[in-house]
Amino acid sequence: MSETASVEQALPVGSVDHRASGWYGILCVIATEGALFGYLLFSYFYYAAQLPASWSPEPHPSFAYALPATIVMLLSSGALWFAQQGLQRGIEMQHRLGLAIGIGLGLAFIALELFEWQSKPFSLTSGLYSSIYFTAAGLDLLHLGFGIVGVAAVLVWSLLGYVDARRDAPTVIMAAYWHFVTAVWLAVFVTFYISPYLR
């Protein structure tokens, strides 16, 4: 009877890595959201090429918060990779630690971005530049917020024993999404913080 009970309590393997339906779903999310950010950044470069330099209230943006935020975002992506590697090797502690560090660094990035916004000499409604900047940076921050919630859910599932080396789809999917958010921030950083110095 105990053998039967243990068999009945065993979790089904379910979706695995890239064979999970959620994997194709996240690829669709990345494609559509990537196009959205592409349009926003194209708008910036279009107006920068068409309008005089005075269109930007910040011709030489400060790196005081943006550079540390970029480093934090890259480290958070590394933490998710570390978590994924731990899961593949069956090291649960590494998996959970990587997820927890990723969440912590994501929250640190949000804090740095909010300080960055407070330091800006303009607001969302100040003009064309400010509306493009806050829309692009704000959407990236919103996506990161969703990522933090998703990674936190994966961490809880891991603590409950629902995620392991075979049932790894949630980690694979959330890691891909997190790396996408990191790539978007890098594009935003290059566009708004580095490109003005290249003119």
Contact map, one row per residue, 1 for C-alpha under 8 A:
1111100000000000000000000000000000000000000000000000000000000000000000000000000000000000000000000000000000000000000000000000000000000000000000000000000000000000000000000000000000000000000000000000000
1111110000000000000000000000000000000000000000000000000000000000000000000000000000000000000000000000000000000000000000000000000000000000000000000000000000000000000000000000000000000000000000000000000
1111111000000000000000000000000000000000000000000000000000000000000000000000000000000000000000000000000000000000000000000000000000000000000000000000000000000000000000000000000000000000000000000000000
1111111100000000000000000000000000000000000000000000000000000000000000000000000000000000000000000000000000000000000000000000000000000000000000000000000000000000000000000000000000000000000000000000000
1111111110000000000000000000000000000000000000000000000000000000000000000000000000000000000000000000000000000000000000000000000000000000000000000000000000000000000000000000000000000000000000000000000
0111111111000000000000000000000000000000000000000000000000000000000000000000000000000000000000000000000000000000000000000000000000000000000000000000000000000000000000000000000000000000000000000000000
0011111111000000000000000000000000000000000000000000000000000000000000000000000000000000000000000000000000000000000000000000000000000000000000000000000000000000000000000000000000000000000000000000000
0001111111000000000000000000000000000000000000000000000000000000000000000000000000000000000000000000000000000000000000000000000000000000000000000000000000000000000000000000000000000000000000000000000
0000111111100000000000000000000000000000000000000000000000000000000000000000000000000000000000000000000000000000000000000000000000000000000000000000000000000000000000000000000000000000000000000000000
0000011111110000000000000000000000000000000000000000000000000000000000000000000000000000000000000000000000000000000000000000000000000000000000000000000000000000000000000000000000000000000000000000000
0000000011111000000000000000000000000000000000000000000000000000000000000000000000000000000000000000000000000000000000000000000000000000000000000000000000000000010000000000000000000000000000000000000
0000000001111100000000000000000000000000000000000000000000000000000000000000000000000000000000000000000000000000000000000000000000000000000000000000000000000000000000000000000000000000000000000000000
0000000000111111000000000000000000000000000000000000000000000000000000000000000000000000000000000000000000000000000000000000000000000000000000000000000000000000000001100000000000000000000000000000000
0000000000011111000000000000000000000000000000000000000000000000000000000000000000000000000000000000000000000000000000000000000000000000000000000000000000000000000000100000000000000000000000000000000
0000000000001111101110000000000000000000000000000000000000000000000000000000000000000000000000000000000000000000000000000000000000000000000000000000000000000000000000111000000000000000000000000000000
0000000000001111111100000000000000000000000000000000000000000000000000000000000000000000000000000000000000000000000000000000000000000000000000000000000000000000000001111000000000000000000000000000000
0000000000000011111100100000000000000000000000000000000000000000000000000000000000000000000000000000000000000000000000000000000000000000000000000000000000000000000000111001100000000000000000000000000
0000000000000001111100110000000000000000000000000000000000000000000000000000000000000000000000000000000000000000000000000000000000000000000000000000000000000000000000001001000000000000000000000000000
0000000000000011111110100000000000000000000000000000000000000000000000000000000000000000000000000000000000000000000000000000000000000000000000000000000000000000000000000000000000000000000000000000000
0000000000000011111111110000000000000000000000000000000000000000000000000000000000000000000000000000000000000000000000000000000000000000000000000000000000000000000000001000000000000000000000000000000
0000000000000010001111111000000000000000000000000000000000000000000000000000000000000000000000000000000000000000000000000000000000000000000000000000000000000000000000000000000000000000000000000000000
0000000000000000000111111100000000000000000000000000000000000000000000000000000000000000000000000000000000000000000000000000000000000000000000000000000000000000000000001000100000000000000000000000000
0000000000000000111111111110000000000000000000000000000000000000000000000000000000000000000000000000000000000000000000000000000000000000000000000000000000000000000000001001100000000000000000000000000
0000000000000000010111111111000000000000000000000000000000000000000000000000000000000000000000000000000000000000000000000000000000000000000000000000000000000000000000000000000000000000000000000000000
0000000000000000000011111111100000000000000000000000000000000000000000000000000000000000000000000000000000000000000000000000000000000000000000000000000000000000000000000000000000000000000000000000000
0000000000000000000001111111110000000000000000000000000000000000000000000000000000000000000000000000000000000000000000000000000000000000000000000000000000000000000000000000100110000000000000000000000
0000000000000000000000111111111000000000000000000000000000000000000000000000000000000000000000000000000000000000000000000000000000000000000000000000000000000000000000000000000000000000000000000000000
0000000000000000000000011111111100000000000000000000000000000000000000000000000000000000000000000000000000000000000000000000000000000000000000000000000000000000000000000000000000000000000000000000000
0000000000000000000000001111111110000000000000000000000000000000000000000000000000000000000000000000000000000000000000000000000000000000000000000000000000000000000000000000000000000000000000000000000
0000000000000000000000000111111111000000000000000000000000000000000000000000000000000000000000000000000000000000000000000000000000000000000000000000000000000000000000000000000010010000000000000000000
0000000000000000000000000011111111100000000000000000000000000000000000000000000000000000000000000000000000000000000000000000000000000000000000000000000000000000000000000000000000000000000000000000000
0000000000000000000000000001111111110000000000000000000000000000000000000000000000000000000000000000000000000000000000000000000000000000000000000000000000000000000000000000000000000000000000000000000
0000000000000000000000000000111111111000000000000000000000000000000000000000000000000000000000000000000000000000000000000000000000000000000000000000000000000000000000000000000000000000000000000000000
0000000000000000000000000000011111111100000000000000000000000000000000000000000000000000000000000000000000000000000000000000000000000000000000000000000000000000000000000000000000000001000000000000000
0000000000000000000000000000001111111110000000000000000000000000000000000000000000000000000000000000000000000000000000000000000000000000000000000000000000000000000000000000000000000000000000000000000
0000000000000000000000000000000111111111000000000000000000000000000000000000000000000000000000000000000000000000000000000000000000000000000000000000000000000000000000000000000000000000000000000000000
0000000000000000000000000000000011111111100000000000000000000000000000000000000000000000000000000000000000000000000000000000000000000001000000000000000000000000000000000000000000000001000000000000000
0000000000000000000000000000000001111111110000000000000000000000000000000000000000000000000000000000000000000000000000000000000000000000000000000000000000000000000000000000000000000000000000000000000
0000000000000000000000000000000000111111111000000000000000000000000000000000000000000000000000000000000000000000000000000000000000000000000000000000000000000000000000000000000000000000000000000000000
0000000000000000000000000000000000011111111100000000000000000000000000000000000000000000000000000000000000000000000000000000000000010001000000000000000000000000000000000000000000000000000000000000000
0000000000000000000000000000000000001111111110000000000000000000000000000000000000000000000000000000000000000000000000000000000000000001000000000000000000000000000000000000000000000000000100100000000
0000000000000000000000000000000000000111111111000000000000000000000000000000000000000000000000000000000000000000000000000000000000000000000000000000000000000000000000000000000000000000000000000000000
0000000000000000000000000000000000000011111111100000000000000000000000000000000000000000000000000000000000000000000000000000000000010000000000000000000000000000000000000000000000000000000000000000000
0000000000000000000000000000000000000001111111110000000000000000000000000000000000000000000000000000000000000000000000000000000010010000000000000000000000000000000000000000000000000000000000100000000
0000000000000000000000000000000000000000111111111000000000000000000000000000000000000000000000000000000000000000000000000000000000000000000000000000000000000000000000000000000000000000000000100000000
0000000000000000000000000000000000000000011111111100000000000000000000000000000000000000000000000000000000000000000000000000000000000000000000000000000000000000000000000000000000000000000000000000000
0000000000000000000000000000000000000000001111111110000000000000000000000000000000000000000000000000000000000000000000000000000000000000000000000000000000000000000000000000000000000000000000000000000
0000000000000000000000000000000000000000000111111111101000000000000000000000000000000000000000000000000000000000000000000000000000000000000000000000000000000000000000000000000000000000000000000000000
0000000000000000000000000000000000000000000011111111000000000000000000000000000000000000000000000000000000000000000000000000000000000000000000000000000000000000000000000000000000000000000000000000000
0000000000000000000000000000000000000000000001111111000000000000000000000000000000000000000000000000000000000000000000000000000000000000000000000000000000000000000000000000000000000000000000000000000
0000000000000000000000000000000000000000000000111111111000000000000000000000000000000000000000000000000000000000000000000000000000000000000000000000000000000000000000000000000000000000000000000000000
0000000000000000000000000000000000000000000000011111111000000000000000000000000000000000000000000000000000000000000000000000000000000000000000000000000000000000000000000000000000000000000000000000000
0000000000000000000000000000000000000000000000010011111100100000000000000000000000000000000000000000000000000000000000000000000000000000000000000000000000000000000000000000000000000000000000000000000
0000000000000000000000000000000000000000000000000011111110100000000000000000000000000000000000000000000000000000000000000000000000000000000000000000000000000000000000000000000000000000000000000000000
0000000000000000000000000000000000000000000000010011111110000000000000000000000000000000000000000000000000000000000000000000000110000000000000000000000000000000000000000000000000000000000000000000000
0000000000000000000000000000000000000000000000000000111111100000000000000000000000000000000000000000000000000000000000000000000011000000000000000000000000000000000000000000000000000000000000000000000
0000000000000000000000000000000000000000000000000000011111100000000000000000000000000000000000000000000000000000000000001100000010000000000000000000000000000000000000000000000000000000000000000000000
0000000000000000000000000000000000000000000000000000000111111000000000000000000000000000000000000000000000000000000000001000000000000000000000000000000000000000000000000000000000000000000000000000000
0000000000000000000000000000000000000000000000000000110111111000000000000000000000000000000000000000000000000000000000000000000000000000000000000000000000000000000000000000000000000000000000000001000
0000000000000000000000000000000000000000000000000000000001111100000000000000000000000000000000000000000000000000000000000000000000000000000000000000000000000000000000000000000000000000000000001001100
0000000000000000000000000000000000000000000000000000000001111110000000000000000000000000000000000000000000000000000000000000000000000000000000000000000000000000000000000000000000000000000000011001000
0000000000000000000000000000000000000000000000000000000000011111110000000000000000000000000000000000000000000000000000000000000000000000000000000000000000000000000000000000000000000000000000001000000
0000000000000000000000000000000000000000000000000000000000001111111100000000000000000000000000000000000000000000000000000000000000000000000000000000000000000000000000000000000000000000000000001000000
0000000000000000000000000000000000000000000000000000000000000111111100000000000000000000000000000000000000000000000000000000000000000000000000000000000000000000000000000000000000000000000000000000000
0000000000000000000000000000000000000000000000000000000000000111111110000000000000000000000000000000000000000001101100000000000000000000000000000000000000000000000000000000000000000000000000000000000
0000000000000000000000000000000000000000000000000000000000000111111111000000000000000000000000000000000000000001100100000000000000000000000000000000000000000000000000000000000000000000000010001000000
0000000000000000000000000000000000000000000000000000000000000011111111100000000000000000000000000000000000000000000000000000000000000000000000000000000000000000000000000000000000000000000000000000000
0000000000000000000000000000000000000000000000000000000000000011111111110000000000000000000000000000000000000001000000000000000000000000000000000000000000000000000000000000000000000000000000000000000
0000000000000000000000000000000000000000000000000000000000000000111111111000000000000000000000000000000000011001100000000000000000000000000000000000000000000000000000000000000000000000000000000000000
0000000000000000000000000000000000000000000000000000000000000000011111111100000000000000000000000000000000001000000000000000000000000000000000000000000000000000000000000000000000000000110010000000000
0000000000000000000000000000000000000000000000000000000000000000001111111110000000000000000000000000000000000000000000000000000000000000000000000000000000000000000000000000000000000000000000000000000
0000000000000000000000000000000000000000000000000000000000000000000111111111000000000000000000000000000011011000000000000000000000000000000000000000000000000000000000000000000000000000000000000000000
0000000000000000000000000000000000000000000000000000000000000000000011111111100000000000000000000000000011001000000000000000000000000000000000000000000000000000000000000000000000000100100000000000000
0000000000000000000000000000000000000000000000000000000000000000000001111111110000000000000000000000000000000000000000000000000000000000000000000000000000000000000000000000000000000100000000000000000
0000000000000000000000000000000000000000000000000000000000000000000000111111111000000000000000000000010010000000000000000000000000000000000000000000000000000000000000000000000000000000000000000000000
0000000000000000000000000000000000000000000000000000000000000000000000011111111100000000000000000000111011000000000000000000000000000000000000000000000000000000000000000000000000000000000000000000000
0000000000000000000000000000000000000000000000000000000000000000000000001111111110000000000000000000010000000000000000000000000000000000000000000000000000000000000000000000001001100100000000000000000
0000000000000000000000000000000000000000000000000000000000000000000000000111111111000000000000000000000000000000000000000000000000000000000000000000000000000000000000000000000000000000000000000000000
0000000000000000000000000000000000000000000000000000000000000000000000000011111111100000000000000110110000000000000000000000000000000000000000000000000000000000000000000000000000000000000000000000000
0000000000000000000000000000000000000000000000000000000000000000000000000001111111110000000000000110010000000000000000000000000000000000000000000000000000000000000000000000001001000000000000000000000
0000000000000000000000000000000000000000000000000000000000000000000000000000111111111000000000000100000000000000000000000000000000000000000000000000000000000000000000000000001000000000000000000000000
0000000000000000000000000000000000000000000000000000000000000000000000000000011111111100000001100100000000000000000000000000000000000000000000000000000000000000000000000000000000000000000000000000000
0000000000000000000000000000000000000000000000000000000000000000000000000000001111111110000001111110000000000000000000000000000000000000000000000000000000000000000000000000000000000000000000000000000
0000000000000000000000000000000000000000000000000000000000000000000000000000000111111111000000100100000000000000000000000000000000000000000000000000000000000000000000000011001000000000000000000000000
0000000000000000000000000000000000000000000000000000000000000000000000000000000011111111100000100000000000000000000000000000000000000000000000000000000000000000000000000000000000000000000000000000000
0000000000000000000000000000000000000000000000000000000000000000000000000000000001111111111111100000000000000000000000000000000000000000000000000000000000000000000000000000000000000000000000000000000
0000000000000000000000000000000000000000000000000000000000000000000000000000000000111111111101100000000000000000000000000000000000000000000000000000000000000000000110010000000000000000000000000000000
0000000000000000000000000000000000000000000000000000000000000000000000000000000000011111111000000000000000000000000000000000000000000000000000000000000000000000000010000000000000000000000000000000000
0000000000000000000000000000000000000000000000000000000000000000000000000000000000001111111000000000000000000000000000000000000000000000000000000000000000000000000010000000000000000000000000000000000
0000000000000000000000000000000000000000000000000000000000000000000000000000000000000111111100000000000000000000000000000000000000000000000000000000000000000000000110000000000000000000000000000000000
0000000000000000000000000000000000000000000000000000000000000000000000000000000000000111111111100000000000000000000000000000000000000000000000000000000000000000000000000000000000000000000000000000000
0000000000000000000000000000000000000000000000000000000000000000000000000000000000000110011111110000000000000000000000000000000000000000000000000000000000000100000100000000000000000000000000000000000
0000000000000000000000000000000000000000000000000000000000000000000000000000000000000100001111111000000000000000000000000000000000000000000000000000000000000000000000000000000000000000000000000000000
0000000000000000000000000000000000000000000000000000000000000000000000000000000001100110001111111100000000000000000000000000000000000000000000000000000000000000000000000000000000000000000000000000000
0000000000000000000000000000000000000000000000000000000000000000000000000000000001111110001111111110000000000000000000000000000000000000000000000000000000000000000000000000000000000000000000000000000
0000000000000000000000000000000000000000000000000000000000000000000000000000000000100000000111111111000000000000000000000000000000000000000000000000000000100110000000000000000000000000000000000000000
0000000000000000000000000000000000000000000000000000000000000000000000000000000000100000000011111111100000000000000000000000000000000000000000000000000000000000000000000000000000000000000000000000000
0000000000000000000000000000000000000000000000000000000000000000000000000000001111110000000001111111110000000000000000000000000000000000000000000000000000000000000000000000000000000000000000000000000
0000000000000000000000000000000000000000000000000000000000000000000000000000001100100000000000111111111000000000000000000000000000000000000000000000001100100000000000000000000000000000000000000000000
0000000000000000000000000000000000000000000000000000000000000000000000000000000000000000000000011111111100000000000000000000000000000000000000000000000100100000000000000000000000000000000000000000000
0000000000000000000000000000000000000000000000000000000000000000000000000001001000000000000000001111111110000000000000000000000000000000000000000000000000000000000000000000000000000000000000000000000
0000000000000000000000000000000000000000000000000000000000000000000000000011101100000000000000000111111111000000000000000000000000000000000000000000000000000000000000000000000000000000000000000000000
0000000000000000000000000000000000000000000000000000000000000000000000000001000000000000000000000011111111100000000000000000000000000000000000000001001100000000000000000000000000000000000000000000000
0000000000000000000000000000000000000000000000000000000000000000000000000000000000000000000000000001111111110000000000000000000000000000000000000000000000000000000000000000000000000000000000000000000
0000000000000000000000000000000000000000000000000000000000000000000000011011000000000000000000000000111111111000000000000000000000000000000000000000000000000000000000000000000000000000000000000000000
0000000000000000000000000000000000000000000000000000000000000000000000011001000000000000000000000000011111111100000000000000000000000000000000010001000000000000000000000000000000000000000000000000000
0000000000000000000000000000000000000000000000000000000000000000000000000000000000000000000000000000001111111110000000000000000000000000000000000001000000000000000000000000000000000000000000000000000
0000000000000000000000000000000000000000000000000000000000000000000010010000000000000000000000000000000111111111000000000000000000000000000000000000000000000000000000000000000000000000000000000000000
0000000000000000000000000000000000000000000000000000000000000000000011011000000000000000000000000000000011111111100000000000000000000000000000000000000000000000000000000000000000000000000000000000000
0000000000000000000000000000000000000000000000000000000000000000000000000000000000000000000000000000000001111111110000000000000000000000000010000000000000000000000000000000000000000000000000000000000
0000000000000000000000000000000000000000000000000000000000000000000000000000000000000000000000000000000000111111111000000000000000000000000000000000000000000000000000000000000000000000000000000000000
0000000000000000000000000000000000000000000000000000000000000000110110000000000000000000000000000000000000011111111100000000000000000000000000000000000000000000000000000000000000000000000000000000000
0000000000000000000000000000000000000000000000000000000000000000110010000000000000000000000000000000000000001111111110000000000000000000000000000000000000000000000000000000000000000000000000000000000
0000000000000000000000000000000000000000000000000000000000000000000000000000000000000000000000000000000000000111111111000000000000000000000000000000000000000000000000000000000000000000000000000000000
0000000000000000000000000000000000000000000000000000000000000000100000000000000000000000000000000000000000000011111111100000000000000000000000000000000000000000000000000000000000000000000000000000000
0000000000000000000000000000000000000000000000000000000000000000110000000000000000000000000000000000000000000001111111110000000000000000000000000000000000000000000000000000000000000000000000000000000
0000000000000000000000000000000000000000000000000000000000000000000000000000000000000000000000000000000000000000111111110000000000000000000000000000000000000000000000000000000000000000000000000000000
0000000000000000000000000000000000000000000000000000000000000000000000000000000000000000000000000000000000000000011111110000000000000000000000000000000000000000000000000000000000000000000000000000000
0000000000000000000000000000000000000000000000000000000000000000000000000000000000000000000000000000000000000000001111111000000000000000000000000000000000000000000000000000000000000000000000000000000
0000000000000000000000000000000000000000000000000000000000000000000000000000000000000000000000000000000000000000000111111110000000000000000000000000000000000000000000000000000000000000000000000000000
0000000000000000000000000000000000000000000000000000000011000000000000000000000000000000000000000000000000000000000000111110000000000000000000000000000000000000000000000000000000000000000000000000000
0000000000000000000000000000000000000000000000000000000010000000000000000000000000000000000000000000000000000000000000011111010001000000000000000000000000000000000000000000000000000000000000000000000
0000000000000000000000000000000000000000000000000000000000000000000000000000000000000000000000000000000000000000000000011111110001100000000000000000000000000000000000000000000000000000000000000000000
0000000000000000000000000000000000000000000000000000000000000000000000000000000000000000000000000000000000000000000000000111111001100100000000000000000000000000000000000000000000000000000000000000000
0000000000000000000000000000000000000000000000000000000000000000000000000000000000000000000000000000000000000000000000000011111001100000000000000000000000000000000000000000000000000000000000000000000
0000000000000000000000000000000000000000000000000000000000000000000000000000000000000000000000000000000000000000000000000111111101100000000000000000000000000000000000000000000000000000000000000000000
0000000000000000000000000000000000000000000000000000000000000000000000000000000000000000000000000000000000000000000000000001111111100000000000000000000000000000000000000000000000000000000000000000000
0000000000000000000000000000000000000000000000000000001000000000000000000000000000000000000000000000000000000000000000000000011111110000000000000000000000000000000000000000000000000000000000000000000
0000000000000000000000000000000000000000000100000000001110000000000000000000000000000000000000000000000000000000000000000000001111111000000000000000000000000000000000000000000000000000000000000000000
0000000000000000000000000000000000000000000000000000000100000000000000000000000000000000000000000000000000000000000000000111111111111100000000000000000000000000000000000000000000000000000000000000000
0000000000000000000000000000000000000000000000000000000000000000000000000000000000000000000000000000000000000000000000000011111111111110000000000000000000000000000000000000000000000000000000000000000
0000000000000000000000000000000000000001001100000000000000000000000000000000000000000000000000000000000000000000000000000000000111111111000000000000000000000000000000000000000000000000000000000000000
0000000000000000000000000000000000000000000000000000000000000000000000000000000000000000000000000000000000000000000000000000000011111111100000000000000000000000000000000000000000000000000000010000000
0000000000000000000000000000000000000000000000000000000000000000000000000000000000000000000000000000000000000000000000000001000001111111110000000000000000000000000000000000000000000000000000000000000
0000000000000000000000000000000000000000000000000000000000000000000000000000000000000000000000000000000000000000000000000000000000111111111000000000000000000000000000000000000000000000000000000000000
0000000000000000000000000000000000001001100000000000000000000000000000000000000000000000000000000000000000000000000000000000000000011111111100000000000000000000000000000000000000000000000100000000000
0000000000000000000000000000000000000000000000000000000000000000000000000000000000000000000000000000000000000000000000000000000000001111111110000000000000000000000000000000000000000000100100000000000
0000000000000000000000000000000000000000000000000000000000000000000000000000000000000000000000000000000000000000000000000000000000000111111111000000000000000000000000000000000000000000000000000000000
0000000000000000000000000000000000000000000000000000000000000000000000000000000000000000000000000000000000000000000000000000000000000011111111100000000000000000000000000000000000000000000000000000000
0000000000000000000000000000000000000000000000000000000000000000000000000000000000000000000000000000000000000000000000000000000000000001111111110000000000000000000000000000000000001001100000000000000
0000000000000000000000000000000000000000000000000000000000000000000000000000000000000000000000000000000000000100000000000000000000000000111111111000000000000000000000000000000000000000000000000000000
0000000000000000000000000000000000000000000000000000000000000000000000000000000000000000000000000000000000000000000000000000000000000000011111111100000000000000000000000000000000000000000000000000000
0000000000000000000000000000000000000000000000000000000000000000000000000000000000000000000000000000000000000000000000000000000000000000001111111110000000000000000000000000000000001000000000000000000
0000000000000000000000000000000000000000000000000000000000000000000000000000000000000000000000000000000001000000000000000000000000000000000111111111000000000000000000000000000001001000000000000000000
0000000000000000000000000000000000000000000000000000000000000000000000000000000000000000000000000000000000000000000000000000000000000000000011111111100000000000000000000000000000000000000000000000000
0000000000000000000000000000000000000000000000000000000000000000000000000000000000000000000000000000000000000000000000000000000000000000000001111111110000000000000000000000000000000000000000000000000
0000000000000000000000000000000000000000000000000000000000000000000000000000000000000000000000000000000000000000000000000000000000000000000000111111111000000000000000000000010011000000000000000000000
0000000000000000000000000000000000000000000000000000000000000000000000000000000000000000000000000000001001100000000000000000000000000000000000011111111100000000000000000000000000000000000000000000000
0000000000000000000000000000000000000000000000000000000000000000000000000000000000000000000000000000000000000000000000000000000000000000000000001111111110000000000000000000000000000000000000000000000
0000000000000000000000000000000000000000000000000000000000000000000000000000000000000000000000000000000000000000000000000000000000000000000000000111111111000000000000000000010000000000000000000000000
0000000000000000000000000000000000000000000000000000000000000000000000000000000000000000000000000010001000000000000000000000000000000000000000000011111111100000000000000010010000000000000000000000000
0000000000000000000000000000000000000000000000000000000000000000000000000000000000000000000000000011001000000000000000000000000000000000000000000001111111110000000000000000000000000000000000000000000
0000000000000000000000000000000000000000000000000000000000000000000000000000000000000000000000000000000000000000000000000000000000000000000000000000111111111000000000000000000000000000000000000000000
0000000000000000000000000000000000000000000000000000000000000000000000000000000000000000000000000000000000000000000000000000000000000000000000000000011111111100001000000110000000000000000000000000000
0000000000000000000000000000000000000000000000000000000000000000000000000000000000000000000000010011000000000000000000000000000000000000000000000000001111111110000000000000000000000000000000000000000
0000000000000000000000000000000000000000000000000000000000000000000000000000000000000000000000000000000000000000000000000000000000000000000000000000000111111111000000000000000000000000000000000000000
0000000000000000000000000000000000000000000000000000000000000000000000000000000000000000000000000000000000000000000000000000000000000000000000000000000011111111111000000000000000000000000000000000000
0000000000000000000000000000000000000000000000000000000000000000000000000000000000000000000100010000000000000000000000000000000000000000000000000000000001111111111100000000000000000000000000000000000
0000000000000000000000000000000000000000000000000000000000000000000000000000000000000000000000010000000000000000000000000000000000000000000000000000000000111111110000000000000000000000000000000000000
0000000000000000000000000000000000000000000000000000000000000000000000000000000000000000000000000000000000000000000000000000000000000000000000000000000000011111110000000000000000000000000000000000000
0000000000000000000000000000000000000000000000000000000000000000000000000000000000000000000000000000000000000000000000000000000000000000000000000000000000001111111100000000000000000000000000000000000
0000000000100000000000000000000000000000000000000000000000000000000000000000000000000000000000000000000000000000000000000000000000000000000000000000000000001111111100100000000000000000000000000000000
0000000000000000000000000000000000000000000000000000000000000000000000000000000000000000000000000000000000000000000000000000000000000000000000000000000001001100111111110100000000000000000000000000000
0000000000000000000000000000000000000000000000000000000000000000000000000000000000000010010100000000000000000000000000000000000000000000000000000000000000000100111111110000000000000000000000000000000
0000000000000000000000000000000000000000000000000000000000000000000000000000000000000011110000000000000000000000000000000000000000000000000000000000000000000000001111110000000000000000000000000000000
0000000000001001000000000000000000000000000000000000000000000000000000000000000000000000000000000000000000000000000000000000000000000000000000000000000000000000001111110000000000000000000000000000000
0000000000001111100000000000000000000000000000000000000000000000000000000000000000000000000000000000000000000000000000000000000000000000000000000000000000000000011111111100000000000000000000000000000
0000000000000011100000000000000000000000000000000000000000000000000000000000000000000010000000000000000000000000000000000000000000000000000000000000000000000000001111111111000000000000000000000000000
0000000000000011110101100000000000000000000000000000000000000000000000000000000000000000000000000000000000000000000000000000000000000000000000000000000000000000000000111111100000000000000000000000000
0000000000000000000000000000000000000000000000000000000000000000000000000000000000000000000000000000000000000000000000000000000000000000000000000000000001000000001000111111110000000000000000000000000
0000000000000000000000000000000000000000000000000000000000000000000000000000000000010000000000000000000000000000000000000000000000000000000000000000001001000000000000011111111000000000000000000000000
0000000000000000110000100000000000000000000000000000000000000000000000000000000000010000000000000000000000000000000000000000000000000000000000000000000000000000000000011111111100000000000000000000000
0000000000000000100001100100000000000000000000000000000000000000000000000000000000000000000000000000000000000000000000000000000000000000000000000000000000000000000000001111111110000000000000000000000
0000000000000000000000000000000000000000000000000000000000000000000000000000000000000000000000000000000000000000000000000000000000000000000000000010011000000000000000000111111111000000000000000000000
0000000000000000000000000000000000000000000000000000000000000000000000000000100110010000000000000000000000000000000000000000000000000000000000000000000000000000000000000011111111100000000000000000000
0000000000000000000000000100000000000000000000000000000000000000000000000000000000000000000000000000000000000000000000000000000000000000000000000000000000000000000000000001111111110000000000000000000
0000000000000000000000000100010000000000000000000000000000000000000000000000000000000000000000000000000000000000000000000000000000000000000000000010000000000000000000000000111111111000000000000000000
0000000000000000000000000000000000000000000000000000000000000000000000000000100100000000000000000000000000000000000000000000000000000000000000010010000000000000000000000000011111111100000000000000000
0000000000000000000000000000000000000000000000000000000000000000000000000000100000000000000000000000000000000000000000000000000000000000000000000000000000000000000000000000001111111110000000000000000
0000000000000000000000000000010000000000000000000000000000000000000000000000000000000000000000000000000000000000000000000000000000000000000000000000000000000000000000000000000111111111000000000000000
0000000000000000000000000000000000000000000000000000000000000000000000000000000000000000000000000000000000000000000000000000000000000000000100110000000000000000000000000000000011111111100000000000000
0000000000000000000000000000000000000000000000000000000000000000000000001100100000000000000000000000000000000000000000000000000000000000000000000000000000000000000000000000000001111111110000000000000
0000000000000000000000000000000000000000000000000000000000000000000000000000000000000000000000000000000000000000000000000000000000000000000000000000000000000000000000000000000000111111111000000000000
0000000000000000000000000000000001001000000000000000000000000000000000000000000000000000000000000000000000000000000000000000000000000000000100000000000000000000000000000000000000011111111100000000000
0000000000000000000000000000000000000000000000000000000000000000000001001000000000000000000000000000000000000000000000000000000000000000100100000000000000000000000000000000000000001111111110000000000
0000000000000000000000000000000000000000000000000000000000000000000001000000000000000000000000000000000000000000000000000000000000000000000000000000000000000000000000000000000000000111111111000000000
0000000000000000000000000000000000000000000000000000000000000000000000000000000000000000000000000000000000000000000000000000000000000000000000000000000000000000000000000000000000000011111111100000000
0000000000000000000000000000000000000000100000000000000000000000000000000000000000000000000000000000000000000000000000000000000000000001100000000000000000000000000000000000000000000001111111111000000
0000000000000000000000000000000000000000000000000000000000000000010001000000000000000000000000000000000000000000000000000000000000000000000000000000000000000000000000000000000000000000111111111100000
0000000000000000000000000000000000000000000000000000000000000000000000000000000000000000000000000000000000000000000000000000000000000000000000000000000000000000000000000000000000000000011111111110000
0000000000000000000000000000000000000000100110000000000000000000000000000000000000000000000000000000000000000000000000000000000000000000000000000000000000000000000000000000000000000000001111111111000
0000000000000000000000000000000000000000000000000000000000001000000000000000000000000000000000000000000000000000000000000000000000001000000000000000000000000000000000000000000000000000000111111111000
0000000000000000000000000000000000000000000000000000000000011110010000000000000000000000000000000000000000000000000000000000000000000000000000000000000000000000000000000000000000000000000111111111100
0000000000000000000000000000000000000000000000000000000000000000000000000000000000000000000000000000000000000000000000000000000000000000000000000000000000000000000000000000000000000000000011111111110
0000000000000000000000000000000000000000000000000000000000000000000000000000000000000000000000000000000000000000000000000000000000000000000000000000000000000000000000000000000000000000000001111111111
0000000000000000000000000000000000000000000000000000000000111000000000000000000000000000000000000000000000000000000000000000000000000000000000000000000000000000000000000000000000000000000000111111111
0000000000000000000000000000000000000000000000000000000000010000000000000000000000000000000000000000000000000000000000000000000000000000000000000000000000000000000000000000000000000000000000001111111
0000000000000000000000000000000000000000000000000000000000000000000000000000000000000000000000000000000000000000000000000000000000000000000000000000000000000000000000000000000000000000000000000111111
0000000000000000000000000000000000000000000000000000000000000000000000000000000000000000000000000000000000000000000000000000000000000000000000000000000000000000000000000000000000000000000000000011111
